[in-house]
Amino acid sequence: FVFQLCRVSRMEISGYGGHVGSNSNTVDLTAVHYRQQHTLLTNRNDDAQGHYNQPDIYSLQKLVEVAHYNMDSRPRLVFADIWTTVSAHLTSTALHSNFAVATYAVDSFRQLSIQFLQREELEVYEFQRKFLKPLEAVMARCEHTSVKELLLKCVEQIIALFGSDARADGDGAEEHGNGALRSGWRPVLKVIGLAGRDGD
């Protein structure tokens, strides 16, 4: 179900029609031909005209809701498989040429990350590292400076909420549960390192 929802979302965002199994389902959101086709979406001077030509993100919104629900209701190993599919789609969407679509994807990463990190990490597994790993790909490949800045703000919020084990500091962090960054530090620091080397 999640895989099919990703495919429908990809078709909606790309603006390609077609039926299940058609070539439109394999369109790459970051492909050159796609970016050329949708350059007008970000370069229009007519705001009203541009509004009506924005990509549809209805299925993307539903995908994020499904991820939210499954995160708490499924065992972690099962959710890890679901997250592999969801994160791949969110990553390609965060690299979209349309700023509004890319911003929504990065904000979805933020919301899902905060929810996920509220859970204590199991000693043997590195679910946090796997969960936050897509943020590295977005920072490394994204072409929008504003999207990178938003991603850095997301990382800053994650560090502020989960970067310390202290929960009784009275600033409201305790309401986010007992989660703390463990293996998640690696992708977080990698994102910060990539940002430091970015010329923008």
Secondary structure as GFF3:
##gff-version 3
##sequence-region A 1 200
A	DSSP	alpha_helix	2	14	.	.	.	ID=ss1
A	DSSP	three_ten_helix	23	26	.	.	.	ID=ss2
A	DSSP	alpha_helix	32	37	.	.	.	ID=ss3
A	DSSP	alpha_helix	39	43	.	.	.	ID=ss4
A	DSSP	alpha_helix	47	52	.	.	.	ID=ss5
A	DSSP	alpha_helix	58	73	.	.	.	ID=ss6
A	DSSP	alpha_helix	76	94	.	.	.	ID=ss7
A	DSSP	alpha_helix	99	117	.	.	.	ID=ss8
A	DSSP	alpha_helix	127	141	.	.	.	ID=ss9
A	DSSP	alpha_helix	145	162	.	.	.	ID=ss10
A	DSSP	three_ten_helix	173	176	.	.	.	ID=ss11
A	DSSP	alpha_helix	185	196	.	.	.	ID=ss12
###
